[in-house]
Amino acid sequence: MIRAICIFIVLANSVSAQDLTTDAFGILPSSDMGDRENWAGLRVTSGGVAHVQDAGAASAALLFVGPKSIVAGVEPGHAAVLALDVFGNTLNGAPARFALGYGDDIEVQTRFGIGDTLFTPPPMAGGLLAGATVDGVQSARADYRVTANLAAMRPLARPYDGNILPETFFSIATQPLRDTFGNLVDDGVGLSLLLSEQSGAVTLLAGVVRDGSAQSTLLTRDISGAVTGQIVLAGTASDGLQIFVDPLVMADPGDIVIWSEPSIHAVHLRIGPMQTDKGYLVPDGTYAEVSVTAQDGLTAFASGWVLDGYLSFTLPLLQETAPFDIVLLVGGNRETASVTVSQPPESLTIRGIE
């Protein structure tokens, strides 16, 4: 291993001590230029005398412009052209002119075959075409874009009037998203929409810009009361949009049935079908809590989510301690009942505990 390192150091020092030549074909010691000069068209014979000439006239101009997306008013663009003769030799000191798509031309001279310039594009977003010429030889065109400055943009939400009914779809939309130059955000740019409830719960929605604005649609399930909406774009949040979702109103809790499960010294509780004041089943996923107090004073608590309009729980209570006092909380609605032990319902499916 040590021997290999020493050999590498000796070779490196040997190469670095020589004069090097750099051109379009790479880097090599100047002492090895003889063969290259022959096949690269640099060594010519005139009157029986061989001599080395400079690269010939420009034959190709290769243009590069980047970055492909330039943020308006923030960053410069960089244009570079590589000038080659017919043999691929680079041209030094050749005049290169850039046309960068916004009316101004820039002229430079090539060095080691490369002419380049930094440029400031106009603040107007859109696609631009660029070109370059070297000694009258035209490059192929290159394209680049100027995009809106997202970091300098504060998104605004469209006002929302009126209350929102539970279990309905509603949309949060932005006003047109423009930067300080008036540029609209490009289609496809993503943003986030946050809905914050007074309880501290937060709902995250994703949005995609289309035609300069974005929106996201939400089903108001398990959301009620005052909600604050915010739009977040490139780390900048909008002012809070105040929304109010009407609370769910449960008009009928349905049947409340308790039956014994002596093999595990417990009882089963099933409630439903629960209906809203609009005549629909309480939506799946609605959070519910229940407390069941036996006659001996023992109380069992359970919580879960509505499924197919029903709630089902298994509770560590004995049937001998019936009747049971039940308090049910569903979506802000409170129901009470006193229930004795009965036979299991027909076509029994214990929902929510499988």
N, C-alpha and C positions, 0 to 999 in steps of 0.2 A: 504493500500500500504506500509506504513512504517513498519507495523507488519510483512508483508511478507519478506521485506528486512532484518529485524532483524533475522527472522528464518533462512533465507538463510545464513547469516553471521555466526550464531551459528553452523549450520550444516557444513559449510565450515571449520570453525576452529576445529570442532570435528574430521573431517576426516584428516585434515592436521596434527593433533597432533599424529596420529597413524603411526606405521611403515607400509609401503605399499610393496606389492609384485607385480612385473610386469613379465608377461610371455606371451606366445602366446595366452592365453585366455583373456588377458586384465589386468586390475589393480584392486586389492582388498586389504583390510586391512590384514596384516599378521596373525591377530588373527582368521581370517576366513579360514585359509589354511587347517584346519583339513579335512573338507568334500572334498575339492578339491584334497587333497593328496590321498584320497581313490580312487576316480574315475579316477584320472589322472595317476594312477600307481606308485605313489611316496611313498605310505605307504605300507610296506610289513611286513609280520609276519614270523619270523624265530625262531624255538625252543620255540614257545609260546610267543615270545616277539615281539611287533610291533615297527618298527623304520622307519624313513624316509630316503629314498635314493635319490641320484642325478638322473637326467634324464638318461634314458637308452641310448643305442647306437643309432647313427644316422639312421633314417629311411627315411627321405625326405630332399632334398635340393632344395629350391625354389630360382631361379636366376632372378635378375632384372638388366638390363643394360640401361643406358640412358645418355643424351638424345638420341632419336632414330636417329637424324641427328646431327653429330658432325662436326663443321667447321674445315677444315684442318688447322693445325698450329695455331689455335686460342684458342680453349677451350678444357679442359680435359673431359674424360668420367668418369662415376661413375658406378661401378659394386657392387652389394650387393647380398648376399646369406643369406637366412633364414634357419637355421638348426633345425630340429624337430626330436624327437624320435617317436616311434610308437603310443604314446598316444597324440602327439601334443605338448609335453613339449619342450621348447627351450633348446639348448645345449650351455653351457658357456665354453670357453676355448678349444673348439674343433678346430683342424687344418682345415682350408679351403684353397683350392688352386683354382685359377682362370686361365683359358686358354682363352685369349681374342682375338684370331684369327690372331695375327701377330707374333707369334713365342715365345714371352716371357711369362713365367708363373709367377704369383705373389702369395705368400702364406701369409696368415694372420691367426689370431685366432678369434673365435667368441666371442662376448660380448653381454650378454642378448640375445643370440641366433642369432645374426647378425654379419656377417663378411663382411667388405666392403673395397674398395680401389678406389682411383682416379688413372686414367691411361691416358697416352698420346698416342693416336693411331698414326699410321704412317701417313705421309702427303699425301699418295696416296689415291685418292677418290675411293669409291666402297663399296660394301656390305661385312660385316664381321660377322662371327659366333663366339659366346662365350659360354663357359661352366664352370661349377664349380663342385668340389667334396668336401665333408665333411666326414672325416673318411672313405673314400673310396666309399661313396654313391654319385652317379653321378646325377647332375641336368639335367633337360631338357635344350635344347639349347635355346639361345636367339640371336637375330640378331640386328645389328645396322649398320648405314651408316656413312661414312666419305664423306662430300660434299665439293665442291670447295668454296674457300673464295671469295665471291662476292665483299666484301668491298675492297679487295686489287686488284681488276681487273679494268683495263681501257679498255673499249670496243673500237674496231676499225671498221670502216666501209670499205667495199670493194670499191675501186675507181670506179667511173662511168665515162666512156668516151663518148664524143659526146653530142650533144644537144638532148633534148626530145621534141617530137612534141606535140602540144596541143591536147586534147581529145584523149589521148592514155594512156595505162596502163604502169607503170614502177615500178620497185621494188628497194627498198633500203635494202641491206643485210649487215650483219656483217661478219667480218673475224672470224675464230674459236675463241671462248671465253674461255680463259684459265687463271687460277690464277698463282701465282708466283711459284707453285709447278708443273705446267703443267697440272693440272686437268681441264677437260672440265666441263662447267656448265651443270647441270642436265636438261634433257628434262622437259618441262612444266614450266620452270622459265619464268616469264613475264618481258618485258622491254618496253620502250617507244621510239618512233622515232619522232623527232621534225623537221618540215620544216619551216624555217623562211624566209619570203620575205622582200624585201627592204622597203616595205610599212609599215612593222611592224606586218603584219598579220602572225599568227602562226597556222600551221596545226599539230594536234597531231594524231599519229598512234600508234596502239598497236601491239606488236610482241611477239611471244612465241618461246622459244629456242627448237630446234629439231636437234638432232645429233650434238650438240655443237655450233650451230649458229642459227641466227634468221633472218627473213626478213619480210617486209610488202609491200603490193602492193597498189598503189594509182592511181586513174584516174585523169589526169592533167586537171581538170576542174576549171576554174576561178583562175588558177595559171599561172604566166608567168614571164619571166625575170630571174634574178639571184636569186637562192634559196640556202640557207645554211641548210644542213641536219646534225642532231646530233642524236646519240644513247645514251640513258640514262639507265644505269643498276645499281640498288642498290644505287642511288643517285650520281653516277659518270658519267659524260658526256664525250663523245668522242670528238676529234677534229672535226672542221667543215668540212663537205663534200660539195664541191662546185658543184652545179647543175645549168644548164641553160635550162629553158623551153622556146621554141620558142613562140613568141606572136601569138595569133590567128589573122588571116587575113580575114577580111570580104570583099568579092569581090562584093557582091550585096546586098543592103539593102532591096530589094523588093519594093513593092508599099507603098507609104506614103499617107495615106488617112485621110482627116479631114471632119467631118460632124457635123451638128448642133444638139444640144439638147436644144431647146428653153424653155422647161418646167423648166429647172434648170439654164438657162442663162449660158450655157457652151458649149464646143465642145468636141467631141471625136476624139482621134488620134490613128490610128493603123498603125504599120510599120511591113512589112514582106511579104512573108517569106524571112528571111535574110539567105544568103548562104556564106560559107567560100570559099577560093580559091581552096579547094579540092573538091568542089561540094556538101558538106554536109550542112545541116542546122546548124546555129550557135547553140552550145549546150545549152540545158536547164540549167538554173542557171547562165548563163553568165550575169554579172552585166552591166547595161546600164544607161546612163543619157541622158536627152533630154531637150533642152531649145527652147521655141516657142515664137517669138517676133511678136506682132501685129503691124499694121500700125500706131496705136496711141501711140506706144512706150512701151506699157505694155508687160512685159515678164513673162511667166510662166515656172517654172522648175519642172521636175519630174524625178524620178529614180525608177528602179525596175530590175527584172530579166527576161531573155528571157524564154518563154514557147512555145514549139512547133514551134520555129523559129520566133515567133511574139512578139511584144511589144504593149501594149494597155494602154492608159491613158485617163482620163477625166480631162480637163483643164478649169480653170475659165476665159475663153475668149469668146467674142461675135463674131458671124459670120460676123457682119457688119465691123469688124476691119480687115478682110482678105484683101489681101493674107498674109500668115504667113511665116516668115523666121525661118527655123528649123535647129538646130545644133544637131547632133546625135553622141554620143560617146559610142562605144561598144568594150570592150576588147582592148582598145588602138587605135581603128580605129575611124576616124572622117569623118562624112558625113554631107553635107549641102544641103538644098533644099528650094525652095519657093513654097508653096502649097496654093491653094484656096479651098473654101468649096465645097464639092460635095455630091452626094447621098451616103447613107450608102452602104457598099459592100453587095452583095448577100450572102445568107447563113451566116449571120453575127453571129459571136461569139466573144464577147469582152473578150479576154483572159487576165488573170492576174489580173482582178479587181473584180472577183466574190466574 
